[in-house]
Each structure stands twice: as structure tokens, then as C-alpha cells.
């Protein structure tokens, strides 16, 4: 997979932020990081079995967690020209999917 320097930086920082959020906030005992490629699209899936959170709270979640983690993930996805989807529910863990064109 060929990524330019800016893509590599943003992908690295995206994964770092997501994994840091898991370590700091989720209480998870397991986490998975999966990469897949289809044509010119790269997908990154990060899943944990932690406590989860209410995604309908929007930016209130970011504030209540005391940081900018979810906003940073969205910003990195935007800089990659891609989309991030965050799925979570209290007691059900969290799934973060990043998709972008290479």
C-alpha cells in the first residue's frame, strides 16, 4: 500500500488517538485493529470490548471524557479525505471505522 507522507502521518495519528482512547477510557480487556484494502480504498477498523458510551450525546461525550479524542479522530479522517464512523453503546464496547481513498 502506497501512502504519501501526509496520509501516513494522519493514519498513524488516527490509530494512536483511537488506541489511546481505548487505553484511557474504555476499560476494555481486548482491542482489535484491522486494515483492509479494496481497490483504492483503505479501511481501518478498531474494535474494543470496553464499557462503551452513548453516541447520541454528540460532542457532550468528548467534553465529559475530558478531552478532544473523538474530535481529533474526525479531524484526521477529514484530513485524509475520508469518513469515520463511530458505533458504541453503554456496556457494548466501541467500533471505529475509517475509510479513505489512497
C-alpha positions as CSV (number, residue, x, y, z in Angstrom):
1,X,0.0,0.0,0.0
2,X,1.4,3.3,-1.0
3,X,0.5,6.4,1.0
4,X,2.0,9.8,0.8
5,X,3.8,11.3,3.8
6,X,0.7,13.3,4.9
7,X,-1.5,10.2,4.6
8,X,0.9,8.1,6.7
9,X,1.1,10.8,9.3
10,X,-2.6,11.2,9.6
11,X,-3.3,7.5,9.6
12,X,-0.7,7.0,12.3
13,X,-2.1,9.8,14.5
14,X,-5.7,8.4,13.9
15,X,-4.7,5.0,15.1
16,X,-2.7,6.4,18.0
17,X,-5.6,8.5,19.2
18,X,-8.1,5.7,18.9
19,X,-5.9,3.3,20.8
20,X,-5.1,5.9,23.4
21,X,-8.8,6.5,23.9
22,X,-9.3,2.7,24.5
23,X,-6.5,2.6,27.0
24,X,-7.6,5.6,28.9
25,X,-11.4,5.4,28.9
26,X,-12.8,2.1,27.8
27,X,-11.9,-0.4,30.5
28,X,-11.5,-2.9,27.6
29,X,-9.8,-6.2,28.0
30,X,-9.3,-6.7,24.3
31,X,-9.0,-4.5,21.3
32,X,-8.5,-5.3,17.6
33,X,-7.0,-3.2,14.8
34,X,-7.7,-4.4,11.3
35,X,-6.7,-3.0,7.9
36,X,-8.3,-3.9,4.6
37,X,-7.9,-2.7,1.1
38,X,-10.5,-2.8,-1.7
39,X,-9.4,-1.1,-5.0
40,X,-8.1,2.3,-4.0
41,X,-10.0,2.4,-0.7
42,X,-8.3,1.7,2.6
43,X,-10.4,0.7,5.6
44,X,-9.3,0.7,9.2
45,X,-11.5,-1.0,11.9
46,X,-10.7,-0.6,15.6
47,X,-12.9,-2.5,17.9
48,X,-12.9,-2.9,21.7
49,X,-15.0,-4.7,24.3
50,X,-15.0,-1.9,26.8
51,X,-17.7,0.0,28.6
52,X,-18.8,2.0,25.5
53,X,-20.7,5.3,25.6
54,X,-23.8,6.9,24.2
55,X,-23.0,8.2,20.7
56,X,-26.2,10.2,20.6
57,X,-24.7,12.6,23.1
58,X,-22.5,14.0,20.3
59,X,-19.8,16.5,21.4
60,X,-21.0,16.2,25.1
61,X,-19.2,12.8,25.1
62,X,-16.0,14.5,24.2
63,X,-16.3,17.1,26.9
64,X,-17.4,14.5,29.5
65,X,-14.3,12.4,28.8
66,X,-12.2,15.5,29.4
67,X,-10.5,15.7,26.0
68,X,-10.8,16.1,22.3
69,X,-10.3,12.4,21.3
70,X,-13.4,12.0,19.1
71,X,-13.0,15.4,17.5
72,X,-9.4,14.5,16.7
73,X,-10.5,11.3,15.0
74,X,-13.0,13.2,12.9
75,X,-10.3,15.8,12.0
76,X,-7.8,13.2,11.0
77,X,-10.4,11.4,8.8
78,X,-11.3,14.8,7.2
79,X,-7.6,15.5,6.5
80,X,-7.4,12.0,4.8
81,X,-10.4,12.9,2.7
82,X,-12.3,10.1,4.3
83,X,-15.0,9.3,6.7
84,X,-15.1,7.9,10.2
85,X,-18.0,6.0,11.7
86,X,-18.1,5.5,15.5
87,X,-20.5,3.0,16.9
88,X,-20.9,2.4,20.6
89,X,-23.4,1.7,23.3
90,X,-23.0,1.6,27.1
91,X,-21.8,-1.8,28.1
92,X,-21.3,-2.9,24.5
93,X,-17.8,-1.7,23.5
94,X,-16.9,0.6,20.7
95,X,-16.2,0.2,17.0
96,X,-14.4,2.9,14.9
97,X,-14.3,2.6,11.1
98,X,-12.1,4.9,9.0
99,X,-12.4,4.7,5.2
100,X,-10.4,6.8,2.7
101,X,-9.2,6.7,-0.9
102,X,-5.5,6.2,-1.3
